[in-house]
Amino acid sequence: MAAELHVELVAADRSVWSGEATLVVARTTSGDIGVMPGHQPLLGVLESGPVTIRTSEGGTVVAAVHGGFISFADNKLSLLAEIAELADEIDAQRAERALERAQSDSDAAAERRADVRLRAVAVR
């Protein structure tokens, strides 16, 4: 059996995903990071971007994450996000419209959120 780590992806308003994984890739202020079982303890600040979780069953879970923190110790990874949504929950057409609106309004923050949502959908 492959080594596993326990993952909790939590948004400010709900628990988004919880389970066992073999690899988690997330974007931090220091760059992209991959966390596998046995990784050194870490604490970091999450940047907006897709988070990819390779589950122990061989599946992949992708979420659009907007800000927050990542913490790893004792084979437990916590992703505490301001906003997070699973790629399967994202309506790609709605996200495209939001991106177009944000671009026409010159709203950089909204444009970044819509872009991350579309990248998460593309990865799934």
MODELLER restraints for C-alpha pairs under 7 A, 6 or more apart:
rsr = mdl.restraints
at = mdl.atoms
rsr.add(forms.Gaussian(group=physical.xy_distance, feature=features.Distance(at['CA:3:A'], at['CA:22:A']), mean=6.57, stdev=0.5))
rsr.add(forms.Gaussian(group=physical.xy_distance, feature=features.Distance(at['CA:3:A'], at['CA:37:A']), mean=6.04, stdev=0.5))
rsr.add(forms.Gaussian(group=physical.xy_distance, feature=features.Distance(at['CA:4:A'], at['CA:20:A']), mean=6.03, stdev=0.5))
rsr.add(forms.Gaussian(group=physical.xy_distance, feature=features.Distance(at['CA:4:A'], at['CA:21:A']), mean=5.40, stdev=0.5))
rsr.add(forms.Gaussian(group=physical.xy_distance, feature=features.Distance(at['CA:4:A'], at['CA:22:A']), mean=4.99, stdev=0.5))
rsr.add(forms.Gaussian(group=physical.xy_distance, feature=features.Distance(at['CA:4:A'], at['CA:37:A']), mean=5.53, stdev=0.5))
rsr.add(forms.Gaussian(group=physical.xy_distance, feature=features.Distance(at['CA:4:A'], at['CA:56:A']), mean=6.75, stdev=0.5))
rsr.add(forms.Gaussian(group=physical.xy_distance, feature=features.Distance(at['CA:5:A'], at['CA:20:A']), mean=5.60, stdev=0.5))
rsr.add(forms.Gaussian(group=physical.xy_distance, feature=features.Distance(at['CA:5:A'], at['CA:21:A']), mean=5.41, stdev=0.5))
rsr.add(forms.Gaussian(group=physical.xy_distance, feature=features.Distance(at['CA:5:A'], at['CA:22:A']), mean=6.27, stdev=0.5))
rsr.add(forms.Gaussian(group=physical.xy_distance, feature=features.Distance(at['CA:5:A'], at['CA:37:A']), mean=5.20, stdev=0.5))
rsr.add(forms.Gaussian(group=physical.xy_distance, feature=features.Distance(at['CA:5:A'], at['CA:75:A']), mean=4.87, stdev=0.5))
rsr.add(forms.Gaussian(group=physical.xy_distance, feature=features.Distance(at['CA:5:A'], at['CA:76:A']), mean=5.74, stdev=0.5))
rsr.add(forms.Gaussian(group=physical.xy_distance, feature=features.Distance(at['CA:6:A'], at['CA:19:A']), mean=5.77, stdev=0.5))
rsr.add(forms.Gaussian(group=physical.xy_distance, feature=features.Distance(at['CA:6:A'], at['CA:20:A']), mean=4.64, stdev=0.5))
rsr.add(forms.Gaussian(group=physical.xy_distance, feature=features.Distance(at['CA:6:A'], at['CA:21:A']), mean=6.37, stdev=0.5))
rsr.add(forms.Gaussian(group=physical.xy_distance, feature=features.Distance(at['CA:6:A'], at['CA:75:A']), mean=6.34, stdev=0.5))
rsr.add(forms.Gaussian(group=physical.xy_distance, feature=features.Distance(at['CA:6:A'], at['CA:76:A']), mean=4.80, stdev=0.5))
rsr.add(forms.Gaussian(group=physical.xy_distance, feature=features.Distance(at['CA:6:A'], at['CA:77:A']), mean=6.08, stdev=0.5))
rsr.add(forms.Gaussian(group=physical.xy_distance, feature=features.Distance(at['CA:7:A'], at['CA:18:A']), mean=5.54, stdev=0.5))
rsr.add(forms.Gaussian(group=physical.xy_distance, feature=features.Distance(at['CA:7:A'], at['CA:19:A']), mean=5.46, stdev=0.5))
rsr.add(forms.Gaussian(group=physical.xy_distance, feature=features.Distance(at['CA:7:A'], at['CA:20:A']), mean=6.01, stdev=0.5))
rsr.add(forms.Gaussian(group=physical.xy_distance, feature=features.Distance(at['CA:7:A'], at['CA:21:A']), mean=6.72, stdev=0.5))
rsr.add(forms.Gaussian(group=physical.xy_distance, feature=features.Distance(at['CA:7:A'], at['CA:76:A']), mean=6.05, stdev=0.5))
rsr.add(forms.Gaussian(group=physical.xy_distance, feature=features.Distance(at['CA:7:A'], at['CA:77:A']), mean=4.80, stdev=0.5))
rsr.add(forms.Gaussian(group=physical.xy_distance, feature=features.Distance(at['CA:7:A'], at['CA:78:A']), mean=5.97, stdev=0.5))
rsr.add(forms.Gaussian(group=physical.xy_distance, feature=features.Distance(at['CA:8:A'], at['CA:17:A']), mean=6.07, stdev=0.5))
rsr.add(forms.Gaussian(group=physical.xy_distance, feature=features.Distance(at['CA:8:A'], at['CA:18:A']), mean=4.55, stdev=0.5))
rsr.add(forms.Gaussian(group=physical.xy_distance, feature=features.Distance(at['CA:8:A'], at['CA:19:A']), mean=6.86, stdev=0.5))
rsr.add(forms.Gaussian(group=physical.xy_distance, feature=features.Distance(at['CA:8:A'], at['CA:77:A']), mean=6.34, stdev=0.5))
rsr.add(forms.Gaussian(group=physical.xy_distance, feature=features.Distance(at['CA:8:A'], at['CA:78:A']), mean=4.94, stdev=0.5))
rsr.add(forms.Gaussian(group=physical.xy_distance, feature=features.Distance(at['CA:8:A'], at['CA:79:A']), mean=6.14, stdev=0.5))
rsr.add(forms.Gaussian(group=physical.xy_distance, feature=features.Distance(at['CA:9:A'], at['CA:15:A']), mean=6.41, stdev=0.5))
rsr.add(forms.Gaussian(group=physical.xy_distance, feature=features.Distance(at['CA:9:A'], at['CA:16:A']), mean=5.47, stdev=0.5))
rsr.add(forms.Gaussian(group=physical.xy_distance, feature=features.Distance(at['CA:9:A'], at['CA:17:A']), mean=5.09, stdev=0.5))
rsr.add(forms.Gaussian(group=physical.xy_distance, feature=features.Distance(at['CA:9:A'], at['CA:18:A']), mean=6.20, stdev=0.5))
rsr.add(forms.Gaussian(group=physical.xy_distance, feature=features.Distance(at['CA:9:A'], at['CA:78:A']), mean=6.17, stdev=0.5))
rsr.add(forms.Gaussian(group=physical.xy_distance, feature=features.Distance(at['CA:9:A'], at['CA:79:A']), mean=4.76, stdev=0.5))
rsr.add(forms.Gaussian(group=physical.xy_distance, feature=features.Distance(at['CA:9:A'], at['CA:80:A']), mean=6.24, stdev=0.5))
rsr.add(forms.Gaussian(group=physical.xy_distance, feature=features.Distance(at['CA:10:A'], at['CA:16:A']), mean=5.28, stdev=0.5))
rsr.add(forms.Gaussian(group=physical.xy_distance, feature=features.Distance(at['CA:10:A'], at['CA:17:A']), mean=6.99, stdev=0.5))
rsr.add(forms.Gaussian(group=physical.xy_distance, feature=features.Distance(at['CA:10:A'], at['CA:79:A']), mean=6.15, stdev=0.5))
rsr.add(forms.Gaussian(group=physical.xy_distance, feature=features.Distance(at['CA:10:A'], at['CA:80:A']), mean=5.06, stdev=0.5))
rsr.add(forms.Gaussian(group=physical.xy_distance, feature=features.Distance(at['CA:10:A'], at['CA:81:A']), mean=6.04, stdev=0.5))
rsr.add(forms.Gaussian(group=physical.xy_distance, feature=features.Distance(at['CA:11:A'], at['CA:80:A']), mean=5.97, stdev=0.5))
rsr.add(forms.Gaussian(group=physical.xy_distance, feature=features.Distance(at['CA:11:A'], at['CA:81:A']), mean=4.68, stdev=0.5))
rsr.add(forms.Gaussian(group=physical.xy_distance, feature=features.Distance(at['CA:11:A'], at['CA:82:A']), mean=5.52, stdev=0.5))
rsr.add(forms.Gaussian(group=physical.xy_distance, feature=features.Distance(at['CA:11:A'], at['CA:83:A']), mean=5.27, stdev=0.5))
rsr.add(forms.Gaussian(group=physical.xy_distance, feature=features.Distance(at['CA:11:A'], at['CA:84:A']), mean=5.44, stdev=0.5))
rsr.add(forms.Gaussian(group=physical.xy_distance, feature=features.Distance(at['CA:12:A'], at['CA:81:A']), mean=6.45, stdev=0.5))
rsr.add(forms.Gaussian(group=physical.xy_distance, feature=features.Distance(at['CA:12:A'], at['CA:82:A']), mean=5.29, stdev=0.5))
rsr.add(forms.Gaussian(group=physical.xy_distance, feature=features.Distance(at['CA:12:A'], at['CA:83:A']), mean=6.45, stdev=0.5))
rsr.add(forms.Gaussian(group=physical.xy_distance, feature=features.Distance(at['CA:16:A'], at['CA:85:A']), mean=6.86, stdev=0.5))
rsr.add(forms.Gaussian(group=physical.xy_distance, feature=features.Distance(at['CA:20:A'], at['CA:55:A']), mean=6.02, stdev=0.5))
rsr.add(forms.Gaussian(group=physical.xy_distance, feature=features.Distance(at['CA:20:A'], at['CA:56:A']), mean=5.66, stdev=0.5))
rsr.add(forms.Gaussian(group=physical.xy_distance, feature=features.Distance(at['CA:21:A'], at['CA:53:A']), mean=6.62, stdev=0.5))
rsr.add(forms.Gaussian(group=physical.xy_distance, feature=features.Distance(at['CA:21:A'], at['CA:54:A']), mean=5.55, stdev=0.5))
rsr.add(forms.Gaussian(group=physical.xy_distance, feature=features.Distance(at['CA:21:A'], at['CA:55:A']), mean=4.07, stdev=0.5))
rsr.add(forms.Gaussian(group=physical.xy_distance, feature=features.Distance(at['CA:21:A'], at['CA:56:A']), mean=4.67, stdev=0.5))
rsr.add(forms.Gaussian(group=physical.xy_distance, feature=features.Distance(at['CA:22:A'], at['CA:36:A']), mean=5.82, stdev=0.5))
rsr.add(forms.Gaussian(group=physical.xy_distance, feature=features.Distance(at['CA:22:A'], at['CA:37:A']), mean=6.57, stdev=0.5))
rsr.add(forms.Gaussian(group=physical.xy_distance, feature=features.Distance(at['CA:22:A'], at['CA:54:A']), mean=5.77, stdev=0.5))
rsr.add(forms.Gaussian(group=physical.xy_distance, feature=features.Distance(at['CA:22:A'], at['CA:55:A']), mean=6.01, stdev=0.5))
rsr.add(forms.Gaussian(group=physical.xy_distance, feature=features.Distance(at['CA:22:A'], at['CA:56:A']), mean=5.69, stdev=0.5))
rsr.add(forms.Gaussian(group=physical.xy_distance, feature=features.Distance(at['CA:23:A'], at['CA:34:A']), mean=6.67, stdev=0.5))
rsr.add(forms.Gaussian(group=physical.xy_distance, feature=features.Distance(at['CA:23:A'], at['CA:35:A']), mean=5.64, stdev=0.5))
rsr.add(forms.Gaussian(group=physical.xy_distance, feature=features.Distance(at['CA:23:A'], at['CA:36:A']), mean=4.76, stdev=0.5))
rsr.add(forms.Gaussian(group=physical.xy_distance, feature=features.Distance(at['CA:23:A'], at['CA:53:A']), mean=5.98, stdev=0.5))
rsr.add(forms.Gaussian(group=physical.xy_distance, feature=features.Distance(at['CA:23:A'], at['CA:54:A']), mean=5.19, stdev=0.5))
rsr.add(forms.Gaussian(group=physical.xy_distance, feature=features.Distance(at['CA:24:A'], at['CA:34:A']), mean=5.57, stdev=0.5))
rsr.add(forms.Gaussian(group=physical.xy_distance, feature=features.Distance(at['CA:24:A'], at['CA:35:A']), mean=5.21, stdev=0.5))
rsr.add(forms.Gaussian(group=physical.xy_distance, feature=features.Distance(at['CA:24:A'], at['CA:36:A']), mean=6.74, stdev=0.5))
rsr.add(forms.Gaussian(group=physical.xy_distance, feature=features.Distance(at['CA:24:A'], at['CA:52:A']), mean=5.65, stdev=0.5))
rsr.add(forms.Gaussian(group=physical.xy_distance, feature=features.Distance(at['CA:24:A'], at['CA:53:A']), mean=4.50, stdev=0.5))
rsr.add(forms.Gaussian(group=physical.xy_distance, feature=features.Distance(at['CA:24:A'], at['CA:54:A']), mean=6.29, stdev=0.5))
rsr.add(forms.Gaussian(group=physical.xy_distance, feature=features.Distance(at['CA:25:A'], at['CA:32:A']), mean=6.96, stdev=0.5))
rsr.add(forms.Gaussian(group=physical.xy_distance, feature=features.Distance(at['CA:25:A'], at['CA:33:A']), mean=5.60, stdev=0.5))
rsr.add(forms.Gaussian(group=physical.xy_distance, feature=features.Distance(at['CA:25:A'], at['CA:34:A']), mean=4.35, stdev=0.5))
rsr.add(forms.Gaussian(group=physical.xy_distance, feature=features.Distance(at['CA:25:A'], at['CA:35:A']), mean=6.42, stdev=0.5))
rsr.add(forms.Gaussian(group=physical.xy_distance, feature=features.Distance(at['CA:25:A'], at['CA:51:A']), mean=5.70, stdev=0.5))
rsr.add(forms.Gaussian(group=physical.xy_distance, feature=features.Distance(at['CA:25:A'], at['CA:52:A']), mean=5.17, stdev=0.5))
rsr.add(forms.Gaussian(group=physical.xy_distance, feature=features.Distance(at['CA:25:A'], at['CA:53:A']), mean=6.59, stdev=0.5))
rsr.add(forms.Gaussian(group=physical.xy_distance, feature=features.Distance(at['CA:26:A'], at['CA:32:A']), mean=5.67, stdev=0.5))
rsr.add(forms.Gaussian(group=physical.xy_distance, feature=features.Distance(at['CA:26:A'], at['CA:33:A']), mean=5.53, stdev=0.5))
rsr.add(forms.Gaussian(group=physical.xy_distance, feature=features.Distance(at['CA:26:A'], at['CA:34:A']), mean=6.64, stdev=0.5))
rsr.add(forms.Gaussian(group=physical.xy_distance, feature=features.Distance(at['CA:26:A'], at['CA:50:A']), mean=6.72, stdev=0.5))
rsr.add(forms.Gaussian(group=physical.xy_distance, feature=features.Distance(at['CA:26:A'], at['CA:51:A']), mean=4.70, stdev=0.5))
rsr.add(forms.Gaussian(group=physical.xy_distance, feature=features.Distance(at['CA:26:A'], at['CA:52:A']), mean=6.71, stdev=0.5))
rsr.add(forms.Gaussian(group=physical.xy_distance, feature=features.Distance(at['CA:27:A'], at['CA:33:A']), mean=6.19, stdev=0.5))
rsr.add(forms.Gaussian(group=physical.xy_distance, feature=features.Distance(at['CA:27:A'], at['CA:46:A']), mean=5.95, stdev=0.5))
rsr.add(forms.Gaussian(group=physical.xy_distance, feature=features.Distance(at['CA:27:A'], at['CA:47:A']), mean=5.51, stdev=0.5))
rsr.add(forms.Gaussian(group=physical.xy_distance, feature=features.Distance(at['CA:27:A'], at['CA:49:A']), mean=6.06, stdev=0.5))
rsr.add(forms.Gaussian(group=physical.xy_distance, feature=features.Distance(at['CA:28:A'], at['CA:44:A']), mean=6.46, stdev=0.5))
rsr.add(forms.Gaussian(group=physical.xy_distance, feature=features.Distance(at['CA:28:A'], at['CA:45:A']), mean=5.47, stdev=0.5))
rsr.add(forms.Gaussian(group=physical.xy_distance, feature=features.Distance(at['CA:28:A'], at['CA:46:A']), mean=4.32, stdev=0.5))
rsr.add(forms.Gaussian(group=physical.xy_distance, feature=features.Distance(at['CA:28:A'], at['CA:47:A']), mean=4.96, stdev=0.5))
rsr.add(forms.Gaussian(group=physical.xy_distance, feature=features.Distance(at['CA:29:A'], at['CA:45:A']), mean=5.85, stdev=0.5))
rsr.add(forms.Gaussian(group=physical.xy_distance, feature=features.Distance(at['CA:29:A'], at['CA:46:A']), mean=6.27, stdev=0.5))
rsr.add(forms.Gaussian(group=physical.xy_distance, feature=features.Distance(at['CA:29:A'], at['CA:47:A']), mean=5.78, stdev=0.5))
rsr.add(forms.Gaussian(group=physical.xy_distance, feature=features.Distance(at['CA:37:A'], at['CA:75:A']), mean=5.82, stdev=0.5))
rsr.add(forms.Gaussian(group=physical.xy_distance, feature=features.Distance(at['CA:38:A'], at['CA:75:A']), mean=6.22, stdev=0.5))
rsr.add(forms.Gaussian(group=physical.xy_distance, feature=features.Distance(at['CA:41:A'], at['CA:72:A']), mean=5.12, stdev=0.5))
rsr.add(forms.Gaussian(group=physical.xy_distance, feature=features.Distance(at['CA:41:A'], at['CA:73:A']), mean=4.73, stdev=0.5))
rsr.add(forms.Gaussian(group=physical.xy_distance, feature=features.Distance(at['CA:42:A'], at['CA:71:A']), mean=5.55, stdev=0.5))
rsr.add(forms.Gaussian(group=physical.xy_distance, feature=features.Distance(at['CA:42:A'], at['CA:72:A']), mean=5.16, stdev=0.5))
rsr.add(forms.Gaussian(group=physical.xy_distance, feature=features.Distance(at['CA:42:A'], at['CA:73:A']), mean=6.96, stdev=0.5))
rsr.add(forms.Gaussian(group=physical.xy_distance, feature=features.Distance(at['CA:43:A'], at['CA:70:A']), mean=5.67, stdev=0.5))
rsr.add(forms.Gaussian(group=physical.xy_distance, feature=features.Distance(at['CA:43:A'], at['CA:71:A']), mean=4.49, stdev=0.5))
rsr.add(forms.Gaussian(group=physical.xy_distance, feature=features.Distance(at['CA:43:A'], at['CA:72:A']), mean=6.62, stdev=0.5))
rsr.add(forms.Gaussian(group=physical.xy_distance, feature=features.Distance(at['CA:44:A'], at['CA:69:A']), mean=5.67, stdev=0.5))
rsr.add(forms.Gaussian(group=physical.xy_distance, feature=features.Distance(at['CA:44:A'], at['CA:70:A']), mean=5.16, stdev=0.5))
rsr.add(forms.Gaussian(group=physical.xy_distance, feature=features.Distance(at['CA:44:A'], at['CA:71:A']), mean=6.54, stdev=0.5))
rsr.add(forms.Gaussian(group=physical.xy_distance, feature=features.Distance(at['CA:45:A'], at['CA:68:A']), mean=5.94, stdev=0.5))
rsr.add(forms.Gaussian(group=physical.xy_distance, feature=features.Distance(at['CA:45:A'], at['CA:69:A']), mean=4.51, stdev=0.5))
rsr.add(forms.Gaussian(group=physical.xy_distance, feature=features.Distance(at['CA:45:A'], at['CA:70:A']), mean=6.19, stdev=0.5))
rsr.add(forms.Gaussian(group=physical.xy_distance, feature=features.Distance(at['CA:46:A'], at['CA:67:A']), mean=5.05, stdev=0.5))
rsr.add(forms.Gaussian(group=physical.xy_distance, feature=features.Distance(at['CA:46:A'], at['CA:68:A']), mean=5.01, stdev=0.5))
rsr.add(forms.Gaussian(group=physical.xy_distance, feature=features.Distance(at['CA:46:A'], at['CA:69:A']), mean=5.08, stdev=0.5))
rsr.add(forms.Gaussian(group=physical.xy_distance, feature=features.Distance(at['CA:46:A'], at['CA:70:A']), mean=6.32, stdev=0.5))
rsr.add(forms.Gaussian(group=physical.xy_distance, feature=features.Distance(at['CA:47:A'], at['CA:66:A']), mean=6.47, stdev=0.5))
rsr.add(forms.Gaussian(group=physical.xy_distance, feature=features.Distance(at['CA:47:A'], at['CA:67:A']), mean=5.08, stdev=0.5))
rsr.add(forms.Gaussian(group=physical.xy_distance, feature=features.Distance(at['CA:48:A'], at['CA:65:A']), mean=5.50, stdev=0.5))
rsr.add(forms.Gaussian(group=physical.xy_distance, feature=features.Distance(at['CA:48:A'], at['CA:66:A']), mean=4.15, stdev=0.5))
rsr.add(forms.Gaussian(group=physical.xy_distance, feature=features.Distance(at['CA:48:A'], at['CA:67:A']), mean=5.35, stdev=0.5))
rsr.add(forms.Gaussian(group=physical.xy_distance, feature=features.Distance(at['CA:48:A'], at['CA:116:A']), mean=6.74, stdev=0.5))
rsr.add(forms.Gaussian(group=physical.xy_distance, feature=features.Distance(at['CA:49:A'], at['CA:64:A']), mean=5.92, stdev=0.5))
rsr.add(forms.Gaussian(group=physical.xy_distance, feature=features.Distance(at['CA:49:A'], at['CA:65:A']), mean=5.54, stdev=0.5))
rsr.add(forms.Gaussian(group=physical.xy_distance, feature=features.Distance(at['CA:49:A'], at['CA:66:A']), mean=6.58, stdev=0.5))
rsr.add(forms.Gaussian(group=physical.xy_distance, feature=features.Distance(at['CA:49:A'], at['CA:116:A']), mean=5.23, stdev=0.5))
rsr.add(forms.Gaussian(group=physical.xy_distance, feature=features.Distance(at['CA:50:A'], at['CA:62:A']), mean=6.58, stdev=0.5))
rsr.add(forms.Gaussian(group=physical.xy_distance, feature=features.Distance(at['CA:50:A'], at['CA:63:A']), mean=5.55, stdev=0.5))
rsr.add(forms.Gaussian(group=physical.xy_distance, feature=features.Distance(at['CA:50:A'], at['CA:64:A']), mean=4.59, stdev=0.5))
rsr.add(forms.Gaussian(group=physical.xy_distance, feature=features.Distance(at['CA:50:A'], at['CA:65:A']), mean=5.93, stdev=0.5))
rsr.add(forms.Gaussian(group=physical.xy_distance, feature=features.Distance(at['CA:50:A'], at['CA:116:A']), mean=6.30, stdev=0.5))
rsr.add(forms.Gaussian(group=physical.xy_distance, feature=features.Distance(at['CA:50:A'], at['CA:119:A']), mean=6.70, stdev=0.5))
rsr.add(forms.Gaussian(group=physical.xy_distance, feature=features.Distance(at['CA:50:A'], at['CA:120:A']), mean=5.13, stdev=0.5))
rsr.add(forms.Gaussian(group=physical.xy_distance, feature=features.Distance(at['CA:51:A'], at['CA:62:A']), mean=5.61, stdev=0.5))
rsr.add(forms.Gaussian(group=physical.xy_distance, feature=features.Distance(at['CA:51:A'], at['CA:63:A']), mean=5.24, stdev=0.5))
rsr.add(forms.Gaussian(group=physical.xy_distance, feature=features.Distance(at['CA:51:A'], at['CA:64:A']), mean=6.38, stdev=0.5))
rsr.add(forms.Gaussian(group=physical.xy_distance, feature=features.Distance(at['CA:51:A'], at['CA:65:A']), mean=6.65, stdev=0.5))
rsr.add(forms.Gaussian(group=physical.xy_distance, feature=features.Distance(at['CA:52:A'], at['CA:60:A']), mean=6.89, stdev=0.5))
rsr.add(forms.Gaussian(group=physical.xy_distance, feature=features.Distance(at['CA:52:A'], at['CA:61:A']), mean=5.88, stdev=0.5))
rsr.add(forms.Gaussian(group=physical.xy_distance, feature=features.Distance(at['CA:52:A'], at['CA:62:A']), mean=4.61, stdev=0.5))
rsr.add(forms.Gaussian(group=physical.xy_distance, feature=features.Distance(at['CA:52:A'], at['CA:63:A']), mean=6.72, stdev=0.5))
rsr.add(forms.Gaussian(group=physical.xy_distance, feature=features.Distance(at['CA:53:A'], at['CA:60:A']), mean=5.61, stdev=0.5))
rsr.add(forms.Gaussian(group=physical.xy_distance, feature=features.Distance(at['CA:53:A'], at['CA:61:A']), mean=5.00, stdev=0.5))
rsr.add(forms.Gaussian(group=physical.xy_distance, feature=features.Distance(at['CA:53:A'], at['CA:62:A']), mean=6.25, stdev=0.5))
rsr.add(forms.Gaussian(group=physical.xy_distance, feature=features.Distance(at['CA:54:A'], at['CA:60:A']), mean=4.67, stdev=0.5))
rsr.add(forms.Gaussian(group=physical.xy_distance, feature=features.Distance(at['CA:54:A'], at['CA:61:A']), mean=6.53, stdev=0.5))
rsr.add(forms.Gaussian(group=physical.xy_distance, feature=features.Distance(at['CA:62:A'], at['CA:86:A']), mean=5.95, stdev=0.5))
rsr.add(forms.Gaussian(group=physical.xy_distance, feature=features.Distance(at['CA:62:A'], at['CA:87:A']), mean=5.53, stdev=0.5))
rsr.add(forms.Gaussian(group=physical.xy_distance, feature=features.Distance(at['CA:62:A'], at['CA:120:A']), mean=6.12, stdev=0.5))
rsr.add(forms.Gaussian(group=physical.xy_distance, feature=features.Distance(at['CA:62:A'], at['CA:124:A']), mean=5.95, stdev=0.5))
rsr.add(forms.Gaussian(group=physical.xy_distance, feature=features.Distance(at['CA:63:A'], at['CA:84:A']), mean=6.44, stdev=0.5))
rsr.add(forms.Gaussian(group=physical.xy_distance, feature=features.Distance(at['CA:63:A'], at['CA:85:A']), mean=5.36, stdev=0.5))
rsr.add(forms.Gaussian(group=physical.xy_distance, feature=features.Distance(at['CA:63:A'], at['CA:86:A']), mean=4.11, stdev=0.5))
rsr.add(forms.Gaussian(group=physical.xy_distance, feature=features.Distance(at['CA:63:A'], at['CA:87:A']), mean=5.13, stdev=0.5))
rsr.add(forms.Gaussian(group=physical.xy_distance, feature=features.Distance(at['CA:63:A'], at['CA:120:A']), mean=5.96, stdev=0.5))
rsr.add(forms.Gaussian(group=physical.xy_distance, feature=features.Distance(at['CA:64:A'], at['CA:84:A']), mean=5.52, stdev=0.5))
rsr.add(forms.Gaussian(group=physical.xy_distance, feature=features.Distance(at['CA:64:A'], at['CA:85:A']), mean=5.42, stdev=0.5))
rsr.add(forms.Gaussian(group=physical.xy_distance, feature=features.Distance(at['CA:64:A'], at['CA:86:A']), mean=6.32, stdev=0.5))
rsr.add(forms.Gaussian(group=physical.xy_distance, feature=features.Distance(at['CA:64:A'], at['CA:87:A']), mean=6.58, stdev=0.5))
rsr.add(forms.Gaussian(group=physical.xy_distance, feature=features.Distance(at['CA:64:A'], at['CA:116:A']), mean=5.92, stdev=0.5))
rsr.add(forms.Gaussian(group=physical.xy_distance, feature=features.Distance(at['CA:64:A'], at['CA:117:A']), mean=5.32, stdev=0.5))
rsr.add(forms.Gaussian(group=physical.xy_distance, feature=features.Distance(at['CA:64:A'], at['CA:120:A']), mean=5.43, stdev=0.5))
rsr.add(forms.Gaussian(group=physical.xy_distance, feature=features.Distance(at['CA:65:A'], at['CA:81:A']), mean=6.31, stdev=0.5))
rsr.add(forms.Gaussian(group=physical.xy_distance, feature=features.Distance(at['CA:65:A'], at['CA:83:A']), mean=5.86, stdev=0.5))
rsr.add(forms.Gaussian(group=physical.xy_distance, feature=features.Distance(at['CA:65:A'], at['CA:84:A']), mean=4.43, stdev=0.5))
rsr.add(forms.Gaussian(group=physical.xy_distance, feature=features.Distance(at['CA:65:A'], at['CA:85:A']), mean=6.79, stdev=0.5))
rsr.add(forms.Gaussian(group=physical.xy_distance, feature=features.Distance(at['CA:66:A'], at['CA:81:A']), mean=6.38, stdev=0.5))
rsr.add(forms.Gaussian(group=physical.xy_distance, feature=features.Distance(at['CA:66:A'], at['CA:82:A']), mean=6.00, stdev=0.5))
rsr.add(forms.Gaussian(group=physical.xy_distance, feature=features.Distance(at['CA:66:A'], at['CA:83:A']), mean=5.14, stdev=0.5))
rsr.add(forms.Gaussian(group=physical.xy_distance, feature=features.Distance(at['CA:66:A'], at['CA:84:A']), mean=6.32, stdev=0.5))
rsr.add(forms.Gaussian(group=physical.xy_distance, feature=features.Distance(at['CA:67:A'], at['CA:81:A']), mean=5.58, stdev=0.5))
rsr.add(forms.Gaussian(group=physical.xy_distance, feature=features.Distance(at['CA:67:A'], at['CA:82:A']), mean=5.44, stdev=0.5))
rsr.add(forms.Gaussian(group=physical.xy_distance, feature=features.Distance(at['CA:67:A'], at['CA:83:A']), mean=6.99, stdev=0.5))
rsr.add(forms.Gaussian(group=physical.xy_distance, feature=features.Distance(at['CA:68:A'], at['CA:80:A']), mean=5.41, stdev=0.5))
rsr.add(forms.Gaussian(group=physical.xy_distance, feature=features.Distance(at['CA:68:A'], at['CA:81:A']), mean=4.11, stdev=0.5))
rsr.add(forms.Gaussian(group=physical.xy_distance, feature=features.Distance(at['CA:68:A'], at['CA:82:A']), mean=5.29, stdev=0.5))
rsr.add(forms.Gaussian(group=physical.xy_distance, feature=features.Distance(at['CA:69:A'], at['CA:79:A']), mean=5.91, stdev=0.5))
rsr.add(forms.Gaussian(group=physical.xy_distance, feature=features.Distance(at['CA:69:A'], at['CA:80:A']), mean=5.14, stdev=0.5))
rsr.add(forms.Gaussian(group=physical.xy_distance, feature=features.Distance(at['CA:69:A'], at['CA:81:A']), mean=6.32, stdev=0.5))
rsr.add(forms.Gaussian(group=physical.xy_distance, feature=features.Distance(at['CA:70:A'], at['CA:78:A']), mean=5.70, stdev=0.5))
rsr.add(forms.Gaussian(group=physical.xy_distance, feature=features.Distance(at['CA:70:A'], at['CA:79:A']), mean=4.62, stdev=0.5))
rsr.add(forms.Gaussian(group=physical.xy_distance, feature=features.Distance(at['CA:70:A'], at['CA:80:A']), mean=6.31, stdev=0.5))
rsr.add(forms.Gaussian(group=physical.xy_distance, feature=features.Distance(at['CA:71:A'], at['CA:77:A']), mean=5.72, stdev=0.5))
rsr.add(forms.Gaussian(group=physical.xy_distance, feature=features.Distance(at['CA:71:A'], at['CA:78:A']), mean=5.15, stdev=0.5))
rsr.add(forms.Gaussian(group=physical.xy_distance, feature=features.Distance(at['CA:71:A'], at['CA:79:A']), mean=6.61, stdev=0.5))
rsr.add(forms.Gaussian(group=physical.xy_distance, feature=features.Distance(at['CA:72:A'], at['CA:78:A']), mean=6.39, stdev=0.5))
rsr.add(forms.Gaussian(group=physical.xy_distance, feature=features.Distance(at['CA:87:A'], at['CA:120:A']), mean=5.46, stdev=0.5))
rsr.add(forms.Gaussian(group=physical.xy_distance, feature=features.Distance(at['CA:87:A'], at['CA:121:A']), mean=4.97, stdev=0.5))
rsr.add(forms.Gaussian(group=physical.xy_distance, feature=features.Distance(at['CA:87:A'], at['CA:124:A']), mean=6.50, stdev=0.5))
rsr.add(forms.Gaussian(group=physical.xy_distance, feature=features.Distance(at['CA:90:A'], at['CA:117:A']), mean=6.97, stdev=0.5))
rsr.add(forms.Gaussian(group=physical.xy_distance, feature=features.Distance(at['CA:90:A'], at['CA:121:A']), mean=6.96, stdev=0.5))
rsr.add(forms.Gaussian(group=physical.xy_distance, feature=features.Distance(at['CA:92:A'], at['CA:118:A']), mean=6.31, stdev=0.5))
rsr.add(forms.Gaussian(group=physical.xy_distance, feature=features.Distance(at['CA:92:A'], at['CA:121:A']), mean=6.85, stdev=0.5))
rsr.add(forms.Gaussian(group=physical.xy_distance, feature=features.Distance(at['CA:95:A'], at['CA:114:A']), mean=5.48, stdev=0.5))
rsr.add(forms.Gaussian(group=physical.xy_distance, feature=features.Distance(at['CA:95:A'], at['CA:117:A']), mean=6.64, stdev=0.5))
rsr.add(forms.Gaussian(group=physical.xy_distance, feature=features.Distance(at['CA:95:A'], at['CA:118:A']), mean=6.40, stdev=0.5))
rsr.add(forms.Gaussian(group=physical.xy_distance, feature=features.Distance(at['CA:98:A'], at['CA:114:A']), mean=6.11, stdev=0.5))
rsr.add(forms.Gaussian(group=physical.xy_distance, feature=features.Distance(at['CA:99:A'], at['CA:111:A']), mean=5.27, stdev=0.5))
rsr.add(forms.Gaussian(group=physical.xy_distance, feature=features.Distance(at['CA:99:A'], at['CA:114:A']), mean=5.12, stdev=0.5))
rsr.add(forms.Gaussian(group=physical.xy_distance, feature=features.Distance(at['CA:99:A'], at['CA:115:A']), mean=6.60, stdev=0.5))
rsr.add(forms.Gaussian(group=physical.xy_distance, feature=features.Distance(at['CA:102:A'], at['CA:108:A']), mean=6.99, stdev=0.5))
rsr.add(forms.Gaussian(group=physical.xy_distance, feature=features.Distance(at['CA:102:A'], at['CA:110:A']), mean=5.59, stdev=0.5))
rsr.add(forms.Gaussian(group=physical.xy_distance, feature=features.Distance(at['CA:102:A'], at['CA:111:A']), mean=4.98, stdev=0.5))
rsr.add(forms.Gaussian(group=physical.xy_distance, feature=features.Distance(at['CA:103:A'], at['CA:111:A']), mean=6.22, stdev=0.5))
